[in-house]
């Protein structure tokens, strides 16, 4: 076997390795994007639940589910993104602010008062959710420019 055949085979193998690596990176990016999209949808659901809870005429049993979604399920979704090597460390303070916006005021059933959509409490929920959502997108954009 001559040196030209060796070079040809090396080029074929190196080309295959490069294409395989690029495909793996693209698939990983697509998987993370899918998880991120589901997380964004879940954030939208939490926002709707929170506003529905705070604008209803009486405190309901949905408070428990809302709290569970904020404390456990949403954090788990962020942890999954973190395990997939997406830097979501900057998102945790925004998660805390969202939790506070939803549960800090008017969440106790004994002192519950229905809120209007124009009240600061509702605006704070919208703002906190939007900031968390934007930081998630920033994390993705930074990782996959």
N, C-alpha and C positions, 0 to 999 in steps of 0.2 A: 504494500500500500504506500503510495507516494505522499509527499508532504501536502500536495494540493487536496488530496482526499481527506487528510486529517483536518486541514483548515476548513474544508467544506462541512464536515461532520461537527466540528466545534461551533461553527456559525449556526448550524441548524439547532444544535442543543442549546446554545446561548439564546437564540431567538425564541425557542419554545419556552425556556425558563422566564424570559422577559414577558412574553405574552401571558403566560400562566400567572405570574405575579400581578400584572396589571388587571387581569380578570378577577383575581382574588380580592384586590383592593376595591375594585368597582362593586363587587358583590357585597363586601362588608359595608361599604358606604350606603348601598341600597337597603341593607338590613337595618342599619342605624337610622336611616331616613324613615323607614316604615315604623320603627319603634317610636321615633320622635313624633311622627304624625299621629300615632295612636295616643301618645302622651298629650299632644296639643288638643286632640278631640276630648280627652278626658278632662283637661283643664276647662274646656268650654262647658262640659257637663257640670262640673263643680260650680262654675260661675252661675249657670242657670239655676242649679239647685239652691245655691246660697241666696240669690236674689229672690227666688220663689219663697224660700223660707222667711226671709226678712220682710217681704211685702205681704205675706199672708195675714189674714185677720187674727189668727191665733197660732201660738207655738205648736208645732206638731212633732210627731215621732221621727220626722226626717232629720232632726238635729243629730241623732246618733249616727245615721248613715253618712251624713255630711262630714261629721267629725272624723269618722273612720276613713272616708275617702281622702281627706286632707292629711291625716296623721300617718296612715299606713299605706294605702294604695298608691298615692301620688309619690310618696317618698320611695317606695319600692320601684316605681317606674324610673325615677331619677337614678337610683342605685344600679338598675340594669344598664342604663346608658353609661354610667361610670364604669361598669365592668367591661363594656364594649369599647373602652378607651376614649370616651368622649369626656372632655374636661367640663364637668358640670358643677365644680366647686363653687363658682360664683352664683349658681342658681339657688343654693340652700338658703342664703339670707332672704331671697325673694320668696321662697316657699314659706319661710317664717312670717314674712310680712303678709302674705296671702292668708295664712292661718289666723294671724292676728286680726286682719281686716274682717274675716268672716266670723270669728268666735269671740273676739275681745269685748265687743259691745252688743247688747240686745240678744244675747244667746241664752241667757239664763231664763228658763221658762217662767219663773216667778215674777220677773220684771220685764217680760216681753211686751214690746209695742210695735205694731205694724209700721213699716217705713214706706215712704214714697220713693219713686225712682229718682227723684231729684235730691234726696237726702245725702249728706256726706258719707254715711255708712255705705250706701250702695256705690257711690262714686269711688270710695276707697277700695271696694271689692273689685270693681272694673279696672282701676289703676294697678292694683297689686297683681291681678291676673295677667294684665297686658305686659307688665314689667317682667314677670317670670317667663311668659311666653317669648318675649323678645330676647331674653338672656339665653334661653334654650336655642333659639335660632342663631344667636351670635356664637354660641359654643360649637354648633355644627359648621357654621360658615368659617370659623377660625380653623377648625380641624381639616376641612375639605375645601380649601380655596382652589 
